Amino acid sequence: MASVDTHVLIIGAGMSGLGLAVQLLRHGYTNSFELIEKESDVGGTWLVNQYPGTGCDVASHFYSYSFELNPDWSQKFSLRSEIQAYFRGVAEKYGIVPHVRFQSTVESARWVEESQYWEVTIKNWKTKETYVRRAKIVVSGVGSLSIPRKCEIPGADDFKGHLFHSAKWDSSFDWKDKDVVVLGNGCSATQFVPIMAKDTRKLTQFARQAQFLAERPNPIYSTAFKSLMRYVPFAMRLYRLKLYADMERDFAGFDVESGGKIRKQLKEENERYVKRMAPERYWDSVIPTHEIGCKRKVMDTDYLTTLHRDDMELISDDSVTEITESGVRCKSGREVKADAIVRATGFEVFRMLFPMQIVGQNGVTLNEHWDTHHQGSAQAYFGTCVPGFPNFFTLMGPNTVTGHLSVIYTVECQINFVLRLVGPILKSMQNPGRGLMASRQIVEAVDVKAEVAAQHSTWLQAKLNKLVWSSGCTSWALDPKTGVNIAMYPEYQFMFWFRSVFIPSTDFSYDVLDKKGGKHTVRTLNQPIPQNAVKANKQYYDAITAQVSAVSKDLQGLNAWRYNRQITGGCQEWTEAACFQHYLETASLLSHDDAAQKLKELDPNGPGIRLSPEDWVLGVYDMTGELMRFAITAMATSGELPSIKSPSSSKAMDVDNAAKRQQRNVLTDMRGLRAALEGLDTGFGPFAKDASMKMRVMQTSVEKVEKALYGLIVRGAERPKGWMPEVEGGGGSAVEVEG
């Protein structure tokens, strides 16, 4: 393993990067990490956005880390200063600040294949120095709302007054008794317009599309409530759970077909609220006609009541086409005078990771990959991994945004996901040359499989096409060039959590170095079935076949019926062995007809032993026990769950080609077999009784493999430090997956 300057390099010290850094320390993965932050402090968007009234539209008790609950929030929806203080406090508590390189930006990151690390070029804007850091793992935490959208209206350079984006607020501007033009009516504008309008001479706001403005009661928390949160066990957890449930419920209305009734009800409630609060002359401007949910709802922070002011004007039926020296000119020809123009026009969400240049395998840049495979639209597996970019991860990447929940919840799920993937790599980097660690295989890199990432993108877009974001409204989530939704996640957020915990290990490849220095790729928990297992069972199958063949001639005619009860156990035993051997060789189940024919052929001179459908079914029940013992033994000795490949090829154990085909593992087949047998109608009588007994045993067998796999993946962190078994002689390498 080549030496590096740091194990993990994190781009950004906002809520994403800070959360990852804390979890690296809390779970003991590594203390060798660096955060590259362009600003002078941690906090990200809550440090940068300083417009009047900056606040959060998610309740503070849920807009906070699950590992660092805060009982002292002053109100339900906190303002910027309190949220920024929270993140700064987290950074200080866990000792993150010394790991941060402030006032620095990442210009590029290049994957060095021969050394298996990232070469990251960084610029320090304070010293103007440019330098390179070598990192084993790079994680981007810059998010999609970090770069304000540029002003593309002609004449901007000619304007004589103050012109700025709300995310880059000009604190030198005093708007008292001034004429101000505001472009945009999203969350930011809705927060600062009511504050500015109190002191401006005239405030004119231009809006393209109406927002769903929701009522937002914002109670101040009492001392008693704070004490309840602090001292009563689980009180904060239960309160967070309630907040989560209230927000998660909104997703039910996002489905175009099934959510129609919910959206209609919410739209009617919204319309009643707006008509109650806003002047009638603006109803058409503030009551949207598009589907509710298509845009994230905007919390009303006294915005609607501000529209009653005589010195406030909202324009939605005209647009700004030019910026002049003294104001703006509209499409209608009207000119509006302005001392300042404030742009609340959003961010560069379609230029993911801009302006950084990320270069992966074979010199392919991230943008080139997206151009080649996704028509230029950013796509990533779980919004986190892109094939061809090993050990590189994005937090708040493509399709991770929700229209209803907390971004911190999403980020924490992604952090858990990333740590599970990089756990084996970080473990390998801890004293690889001493004691037991010297005999371990060194995990160098992890990468998502290209075909899996492509399937994931197809699944995402198919799901999104059924949701409100594709219903025709103008949405920042849709790439204007391709129409692809690159922002939203198409499921409930509890499913996002579920996918972050139960990761299909077959979707990833690990590059490892064995103790002799040889490099090869393993597919964790999905290794091909070992040839020695096939050979060992073949010996048992041949032995029992020989025994059945020896007595076959004596069990014909009347004897077949006379000794039917005595030979049924033997038929089931033979079926168990035959089906298991057939599975190992062909990756399929031996049917009753084929099994019966094989049994008949054991007596070439006679009709052979008859295999009843009942004996075949009971033998298949027993085979699940063989599958269980096989799977458990494999996991215990190699740390991997065996897989089989598609039966499309006759060479079932073609290891070299297995990775190129769709694979499934033994547990998948056991579950399928369980489902089929559970749905079998066994009727009544002795067979039903036998089937019922074997059913319970079969279900237990499947559960044992599930529990073993759970222990291998989820409970991996509880194993003794340095645990990583090896299998000599080509059985594949065992890779520990952290829990």
N, C-alpha and C positions, 0 to 999 in steps of 0.2 A: 504494500500500500504506500503510495507516494505521500510525502509530507505536505501538509497544508498549513496556511496561516491561521485558519479558524475552521472549526467543524461546520458551523452553520452561519451563513451570512443572510441577514434579514433586511430587506429593503423597505424602509419606513418604520417609524416609531409611533404610529397611531394606534388605534385600538386593536388592529389586527396583529401588527408586528409586536406590540407590547404584550398582548395575550400569549402569543407563541413563545416569546422569550421567558415569560413567567412559568409557563408549563414545562419548558425544557429544564428549568431549575427544580420546580416542584416535584416532578416525577423522576428526577435524577438521571436524565438522559445525557446531559453534558452541561458544563459551564463554559465551554469554548464556543462562544457565539458573539457576533457583532451586529449592531443595527446601524444602518446608514440612513440618516435623517436630514432632509434638506433644510428644516427649520432649526430654530435655536432651542427648542424644548420638545418634549414628548406631547402627544395628544392629537396629532393629526388634524382632522377637520375642525375639532373644537379649539384648537390653538389658532388656526388660520382664519376661520370665519368669525369676524368680529363686528358684523353689521348690527345695528340697534335691534334688540329683541331676539337675538340668536338663541334658539332653544330647541328642544327635542320634541318630536311628536309621539314618542313612545314613553310610557310611564317609567320613571327613573329606577324603580325597584326591579324592572325587567331590562332596562337599558344599562346593564352592569354585568360584570363577570359573575358567573355562577360560583366561582371559587373565592370571590371577594365581595360578599354582600355588604351593603352599606345601610345601616339602620337610621342614619341621620340626614337623609334627603329632606330638604326644607319644604318641598311641595311635590305634587304628583308628577308634573312635567317641569323638569328643572331647566334653568337657563345655562348658557354657555360657561360662565365663570365657575359654576358649581360642578359641572360635568368635567371641565378641564382640571379642576382641582382634584377630582376623584382619580382621574388617570395619572396625574402627577403623583398623587399619594401612593397609588399602586406601584409605580416605577420606583419610588423611594423605598417602600416597604420591602420589596423583593430584591433590591440592589441592582436594578437594571440600568440606571443612569450611567455608571462607569463603562458599560458595554456599548454605549451609543456614540457614534461619530457624527456630531451635529454639523449643520451648515455644509453638508456634503451630499452629492448625488451620484447615483450609479449611471455612468455613461454607456457601458456595455458589459455583457457577460458572455464568455465564450467557453464552451465545453471542450476540454482537452481529453480526447479519447484515449491516448496512450497512457495518460496518468490518472484518468478517471476523477477529475476534479474540474471545478469552474474557475476560470481566470476572470476576475471582475475588475474593471477599470472604474476608478472612483475619482471624482473631482471635489476638492475642498474649496468652497467658494470664499472662505475667509482668507486663506493663504494663497489661493489660485494654484495650488499644487495638484497635480494629477498623478495617481499611483495605482498599483495593481495589488489585489489581495487574492490569494488562492483559497477557495472554500470547497469543501466536499459537497455541501448542500446549499442551495440558494432558494430562498422563499421570498416572493414578492408580497408585500402587504400594503401596496400603494392604493388599492381600491380603484373604483371607476369614476369617482367624483372628486378627483384631485386636481384636474387641470381645467380651469374655466374656459368655456367656449370663446373663441376669438370673435371680435366684432367684425362682421362682414358687410355692414351697411356702408355704402359709399359716403365719403366726406368726413369720416371720423377724425382724420388728421387735421381737418380745418377748424374743428370746434374750439372755441376760445375758453370755454368753461371747464368744469371738472367732468371727466368721463371715466368711469371705472366699473368693474364688475363687483357684484355684492360680495363675492368670496375674496376680493382684494380691496376691501373697504378703505376709502381715502379718509383717514381720521382727521386730516387737516381741514376738511370741508365742514363749514358751519352752515347748515341749511335754514337757519332762522331767517324769515322774511325773504326767502329766495324762491325762484321758480324752478321746480324740479320735475323732470320727466323720468318715469320708471318704465322700463321695457320688461315685460314678463309679469306673470301672476301666479307663480308656483309657491312652494312652501316658504322660500326666503322672502319674497316680496310681500306675502301675506303677513309676515312677522314684522318687517320694518316699516311698511307703509303707514300703519296706524300711528306709529311713534313719530315719524317724520311729518305727517299731515297736521299734527298739532301745532307746529311752528312754522311751516312753510307759508309763503304767500299764496302759492298755487301749486298743487301737485297733480300732474296729469299722468295717468297710467294707461299703457297700451297692453291689451291682452288678445292673444290669438284664439284661445279656446277656453271655455268655461271649465272651472275645476269643481269637484265635489267638495264643498265646504261643510265640514262636520262640526257640530257643537263640541266644545272641549272644556268641561268644568275642570278647574285646576285648584283643588283645595290645598290650603296650607296645612302641613302636618303638625299636629299638636305635640307637646312634650310627652303626653301620655301615649300617643300613638308610637312615637319613637322609642319609648321605653318598652312598649309591647314588642316592637320589632327586635329590640336588642336583647331582652331578657327572657322572653317566653320561647321555649324550645320549638323549633320548626315554624315559628310564626312567619318569618320572612319567606321561608320556602313555600309555605301554603299561600301566602299573598302573591308570590311570583307565579305560582301555579294558577291561581285565579286570573291574574293578568294575562298569562299565556292562553288560557282557555277562552277568555273573552276575545282575544285577537285572532286566534286560530279559527274560531267559528266563522269568521268572515270569508274564509276561503271557499266555503260551501257555495257561495254565490258566484264564484268565478267561472264555473262550468257553463258554457253557452247554452246547453240544453237543460240540464237538470237544475241549474241555479236561477232560472228565469223568475220564478216566484219570489225568491229571496231578494233578487236585484230590484224587482218591482216594488217590493215593500220598502227597501232601503231608499230607493229613489223618491218614493212618496214622502217618506219621513224627511229626507233631505230638502225636498221642495217646500214642505211646510215650514221647516226651520228657516230657510233662506227668505221666504216671503214674510215671515214674522220679523226678521232682523234687517233686511235690506230695503231701500226705497224702491218703489214699483218701477221707476224709470230704468232701473238696472237689472230687473229680473231676467230679461233675455240674455244679459251678459254674464250672469253668475249662476244661472241654472243650466247645466249641461244637457245636451240632447244625446250624447253618446252613452254607451253602456256604463253603468256604474262599476267601478273596479278596474276599468281600462287604464285609468290613471290612479296612482295612490291618492287616497283622500287627503285633503288639506285641512288641518285643524284651524278653526276660526279663532284668531287671537284679537278680537274686537275689530276685525277687518270689515265685516258687513255693516257694523254701526258707523264706521268711519265714512262709508259711502254717503251718509246723510249730510256730510259737511258741504257747505256751499263752495269752499275752496278746493274741493276734491273732485276730479273728473276721471271717469273710467271710459275708455274708448275701445270697443271690441269690433266695430264695423268699419274700421279704417286701419291702415297699417303704415308704419314708417318706411319710407323708401330712400330717404337721404338725410344725412346729418349736415346741417349748415353751420356757419360760424356762430350763430346765435341761438340755435335750437334744432328742431327737426322739421322735415317736410313730409307730409303724408301723401298717400296714393291719390287722395281726392284733391290734392293741391293745397290743402290747409297747412299753415305753418304754426308751430307751437314754440313759443319762446322758452328758453331754459338756461338757467345758470349752471345746472348740473344735469347730467344724464347718468342714471344708475341702471346698469344692465343686470337683470336677474334672469339670465337666459340659459342657465344650465351649464353642463360640463361636456368635455370631449369623451363621451362614453364609448364611442365607436373606434377610438384610437387606443386600444388596450395596451398598457405599459409604455405608451409614448412618453418621452422621446428615446427611451432606452432601446438599445439594439441587443437582442438575445439571440445568440448563435448556438445551435445545437449540433447534433451529429451530422457529419458530412458537410459541415459549413452552411447548413440551411438555417436561415433566420426564422424567427417566429412568424413574422409577417409573410415570408415566402411560403411557409407551411400552410398558413391560413389561406393564402391566395391559391395555392395548388389544390387544397382539399376542401375548402369551404367558401370559395368565391370571394375571399377577402374578409368574411365575417369571423370574428373571434369565437372559437369553440374549444372546450376543454372537458376532459372526463371529470365528472363531479365538480366542474368549475375550477379544477385544481391541477390536473396533469395533462400534458400534451405529449403525444408519442414522438420520440426522437429527441426529447429533451430530458435526459436522465437526471434524477436528483434535483429537478427544478419544479417548484410548486407556486401556485398563485392563490392567495387568499382574497376573497371577494372577486374571483375571476368571472368568466362568462357564465350566465344563467345561474347565479346564486342569489340574486336580489328577490325579495318578497314584496308583495303589494300590501302586506297586512301585519308583518311581525317585526321583531327587533333584529337589526343587522348583527348585533353582538351574539345573539343565539346562533346565527348562521356561521359566524366566524369561529365560534368555539367548536362547532361541529367539524368544520374544516381543519381546525388545529388538531383535534383528536384523530381525524383521518390521516393527516400528514405524519403525525407521530407514530401511528401504527405502521405506516409504510417505511419510515426511516429508522425505526427502532433497531432493526438488525444491523443497519449500517453504523449507527452511533455506538452500539454495543461492540461492534468489531473494532472500533477506533479506541476503545478503552484498554490500554496496556496489551496490545495484541501479541507481544513477544515474551510474556512472563507466565510462569506457572501453567495452570490449566488452559489459559488463554492461548498459549503457544500452539496447542494442538487444534485450535478451532479453525474453521474455514472463515476467511475474511470476506464479508459482504461489501462489495464496492459500490454498486449502483442499483437503482430500481427504476423501471420505466413501464408505463402502461402500454399494452399491446395496441398496435395501430388499428387492427380490425375491431377490437373492443371499443376503442374510442370512437370509431366511425359509427358503430352500432348505437353507442350511447347518444351521439348527436342526433341520429335519426329518430331514436326514441323520444328525445327531448322535444324536437320540433313537431313530431306527430302529436304529442300530448299538448303542446302549446297551441296548436292549431284548433284545439277544441275549447280553448279558454278565451276570456273576454279581451285579452290583449291583441287578439287577431280579428276582432269584430269590426274594425274599420276606423277607429279613432286615431288621431295623431298621437303617437306615443314615442317617447325617447327610447323605449326598449327595443324598437324595431329599427334595424339597419336600413337607412333610406335607399341604399343601393341594391340590396338583395331582398329586403323584406323579412330577413331572418331575425327572429327574436334572440338577441344575444344577452339579455339581462335577466329575465325572470325565470324562476324555478317553477315547474308545473305541478307540484304536489303540495300536500300539507307539509308543514315543517317538521312534524314528528317523523315523517318518512325520510326527510333529509337527515335527521339525527340517526335513524335506523340504518341508513346507507353508510353513514360515517363510522358506525360501530361494527356492523357485519359486512365486511369488505370481501367481495368475491376474489379470493386469492388467485384464482386462475386468470384474472384480468391483468396480472402484472408479471414481469420477468425481473429476476435478480441476477446481476453479474457477481460472481464470487471468485476468490482465489483459494484454491485448496492449499494444504500445508506444503505441497511441493512447488507452489508458485504458479500452478496452471490455472488459467482463467476459463471459466465456462458459465453458461447460463442455466439457472434452475427456475422452475416454476413452482413456487412454494405451495405445499399442500396439494399438488396435482401431478405427482410424478407417475410415469408409466408403470404399469404392473410389472414387478420384477420377474425375470424369466425363471428364477429359482422357485418362486411360488407356483408358477404354472407346472413346472417339472415335478415338484413335490406332490401336488394334488393329483397329477397324472398317474403317479405310482399307486396312490390309494385307489383311484378310479379303476385302474387296470386290475388291482387285486380283487376288489369287490365284483368287478365284471366277470373275472375268472371263476369266482365262487358261484355266482348266479348261473353262469353258463354250465357249470358242472352239474347242477341239480335240475337244470331246465328240462332235460329229457324225462325226468321222473315226475314231473308236475304237469302232465298232459291228461286230456280226457277227464275221466271221473276224478282223478287225483287233484286236478286243478280246482275243482269245487270242494272236494273233501278237505283240502288243506288251505283253502282260500284265506281263512282268518290267520293261519300261521305264517303264510308267505307275504301277507300284505305289508308287514313291517320291513321285510327284506326289499320289497318293491319300492317302498318309500326311501329306504336307505340308499338304494341304487339310484333312484331319481335325484336325491340330494347330491350325490357325488357326480352324476352325469350332468346335471344342470350347472353345478359350480364349475366343473371343468369346461363346459361349453361356454360359460360366461367369461372365464379367463382367456379362452382362445378366440372368441368371436365377439365379445362385448354385447351379447344378446342372450335372451332367455330361450332355453330349449322348449319348444312347444310340446303339447301332449301328443300330437300325432307323430312328431319326429322321435320323441322319447319312446313311444310305444313301438315304433318301427325298429329302433335300435335294440330294444329288449327282445323283440321277436327274432332278430337276426343272430342272437346269441345261440340259438339252436338251429343250425343250418339244415338239419334233417327232419325238423318238425315244425309245428306252428308256433313254438316258443311260448314264453310266459306272457299272459295278457296283463297289460298295465291299465288299470281302471282310471277314469278321470279323477276319482276321489283320491286314489293313492298318489297320482301325479301332483294334485294340489297340496296334499299334506307333505309331500317331498319338497315342494317349492317353499312351503312354510319353513321347513327345516334348513333349507339352503340359506335363508337369511342369517341363521346362526353362524354358518361358515363365513359368510360375508362379514359379519360382525367381528369374528375372531381374526380374520384376515386384515381388516381395516385397523383394528386396535393394535395388533402386533406390528403392523407397518408404522403406525404413528409412534408407538413406544420405542421402536428401534431406530427409526430414521427421522422422526419429527415431521413426517409428511403423510398426507392422505393420498393413496394411489388413485390414479385416474385411468380411464380407458378412452380410446378415441372412437370416432364414428365408425360404425360397421361398414362404411362404404368401401373399405378396402379389405381384401382377404387377409392381408398381413396385419393382424390385430396388434402385434407387438412391435411394429415398425417405429422404434423410438425416434429416429431422425425425422420422420415425417409427421410424427404425432403433433408437434407444436404447430404445424401448418394447418391442421384440421381442427374443427370444432371439438372441444374436449368436454367431458363430464366426469365427475368423480364417483367413487363407489357409493358415497352417502346419497348422492342424487338418485342413483338407481335403487338404493334401498328404500328411499322415500317413495319413489314411484311404485315399487313393488308393494309397499305397505298400503298405499292408496288403493291399488287394484284389489288386493286381498280383502281390505276392509269393506269394499263395495260388493264383494261376492255374496250371493244368496246361497247359503248352505242348507237351508230348509230345516228339517227336524230329524231326530234319530241319532244313531251312533256317530255318523260322519259329522253332523253338526256339533256334537259334543267334543269330538277330537279336534275339529277345526277351531272351536272356541278356545280350547286349551293352548293349541299351537299359536293362535292369534295373539294371546297375551305374551307368549314367549317371543314371538316375532316383533311385537311392538317394543318390548324391552330391549331387544337386540338393536333396533334402530336408535332408541333413546341412548343406549350406551355409546354408540358412535357419535351421536350429536353432542353428548356431554364431553366426550374425549376431545372432539374438535373444538368445542367451546373452551376447554381448558388449554388447548394448544394455541388458540388465537387470542381470546379475550382475557384469559387469566395468565397470559405469558409473563406479565410483569411480576407475578408472585413467585416465579421460579427463583431458585438460587442464582445469585449473580454469576454470570458467565456460562449459564447452562446453554449448551448447544451440541447435541449429539452428532456424531458422524457415522457414515456408512462407508466402509471400504469397498472398493471394487466396482465402481460405476453405478451404484444404486441411487445416485443423485445426492445432493447435499442438503442437509437439514438447515432451515433458516428459521430462527426464532422470530415470531411476529409479536410485537409488544401489545399488551392489553390495555 
